[in-house]
């Protein structure tokens, strides 16, 4: 596993934790969803690059 994939998975887990924290703070929820989106986008870009390389 590449270090970048591991970092992206950690970001996604952090985002899930922020969005599911149970607080009614909309900023934390939005931040969590944004972090999940960034991590998912990062993994998607890396996968597309790997597929094009082969």
N, C-alpha and C positions, 0 to 999 in steps of 0.2 A: 504494500500500500504506500502510495506516495504521501509525503508530508502535507502537500496541499489538500489532498482529499481528507486527511485526518483533521486539518484545521477547519475545512468547510463543514465537516460533520460536527465538530465542536461548536461552531457558530450556530448551526441549525439547532443543536440541543440547547444552547444558551437562549436562542430565540423562543423555543418552545417553553422553556422555564419562565421567561419574562412574560410571555403572553398568557400563560396559565397560572400566574402568581396569585390570583384570587383577589387582588386589589382592584378597586374601581377606578384606578388611575388610568385614564385613556392614553396618556403618554407612554407608560410602560407597555401597555398592550400593543400600541402602534409600533413602538420600538422593537418589540419581540417579533411582530409580523414582518417588519422590514428586514430584520436580521435573518429570519427564515428565508425570505425571498432572495437576499444577497447570497446566502450560502447555497441555496438551490441553483441559482443562476451560475454561480462559480463552478459547481459540479457539472452542470449542463454544458458550459463552455469547454471545460476540460475533456468531457466525454466526446464532444464534437471534434475537438482537435485530435484525440486519440483515434477516432474512427477515420478521419481524413488521412492520418499518417499511415494507416495500414492499407 
